[in-house]
């Protein structure tokens, strides 16, 4: 079973460039509930003024970008661990 818990998200109230930080804890457990793999992943993404004029839209872009980058980092970390043989049953 895979679980992902958002531990922290930092968002600006206003600004020209909007940078969002996202911290997610990923856990992989076997059928018995034993933790097989756990990792905290922190990512940041900045949406620039040229991407959207409205601040609320830039903030949404920054949130989406931070989430995309976090998921990609999770998949890279899990894949590297599985290739190294560190996570049994994951391929």
C-alpha positions as CSV (number, residue, x, y, z in Angstrom):
1,X,0.0,0.0,0.0
2,X,1.3,3.4,-0.9
3,X,0.4,6.5,1.1
4,X,1.3,10.1,0.6
5,X,0.9,12.7,3.3
6,X,1.4,16.4,2.7
7,X,3.4,17.6,5.7
8,X,4.0,21.2,4.7
9,X,3.2,23.7,2.0
10,X,4.5,27.2,1.8
11,X,2.8,29.8,-0.3
12,X,3.3,33.5,-0.7
13,X,0.4,35.9,0.0
14,X,1.4,38.1,-2.9
15,X,4.3,38.8,-5.3
16,X,5.5,39.0,-8.8
17,X,7.0,35.6,-8.8
18,X,5.2,33.0,-6.8
19,X,7.3,30.2,-5.2
20,X,5.6,27.3,-3.5
21,X,7.3,24.7,-1.4
22,X,5.8,21.3,-0.9
23,X,6.9,18.5,1.6
24,X,5.3,15.1,1.2
25,X,6.0,11.9,3.2
26,X,5.6,8.8,1.1
27,X,5.2,5.4,2.7
28,X,5.1,2.0,1.1
29,X,3.8,-0.9,3.2
30,X,3.5,-4.6,2.5
31,X,0.2,-6.5,3.0
32,X,1.0,-7.2,6.6
33,X,1.4,-3.4,7.3
34,X,5.1,-3.5,7.6
35,X,6.9,-0.4,6.4
36,X,9.0,-1.3,3.4
37,X,10.0,2.1,2.3
38,X,9.5,5.7,3.5
39,X,10.8,9.0,2.2
40,X,10.2,12.7,2.8
41,X,10.5,14.7,-0.4
42,X,10.7,18.5,-0.6
43,X,10.2,20.4,-3.8
44,X,9.8,24.0,-4.8
45,X,8.4,25.5,-8.0
46,X,8.2,29.2,-9.1
47,X,5.6,30.6,-11.4
48,X,6.8,33.8,-13.0
49,X,4.9,36.9,-14.0
50,X,5.2,36.0,-17.7
51,X,3.3,32.8,-17.1
52,X,0.1,34.5,-15.9
53,X,-0.9,38.1,-15.1
54,X,-3.2,37.3,-12.2
55,X,-1.6,36.4,-8.9
56,X,-4.1,33.7,-8.1
57,X,-3.4,32.0,-11.4
58,X,0.4,32.2,-10.8
59,X,-0.1,30.7,-7.4
60,X,-2.1,27.8,-8.9
61,X,0.6,27.2,-11.5
62,X,3.2,27.2,-8.7
63,X,1.2,24.7,-6.6
64,X,0.7,22.5,-9.6
65,X,4.4,22.7,-10.5
66,X,5.5,21.8,-7.0
67,X,3.2,18.8,-6.9
68,X,4.4,17.6,-10.3
69,X,8.0,17.9,-9.3
70,X,7.3,16.2,-6.0
71,X,5.7,13.2,-7.7
72,X,8.5,13.0,-10.2
73,X,11.1,13.0,-7.5
74,X,9.1,10.3,-5.6
75,X,9.1,8.1,-8.7
76,X,12.8,8.6,-9.3
77,X,13.6,7.8,-5.7
78,X,11.4,4.7,-5.6
79,X,12.8,3.5,-8.9
80,X,16.4,3.9,-7.8
81,X,15.6,2.0,-4.6
82,X,13.9,-0.8,-6.5
83,X,16.8,-1.1,-9.0
84,X,19.2,-1.3,-6.1
85,X,17.1,-4.1,-4.6
86,X,16.2,-2.1,-1.5
87,X,12.4,-2.5,-1.9
88,X,11.3,-6.1,-2.2
89,X,8.3,-6.7,-4.5
90,X,8.6,-3.3,-6.3
91,X,9.7,-3.3,-9.9
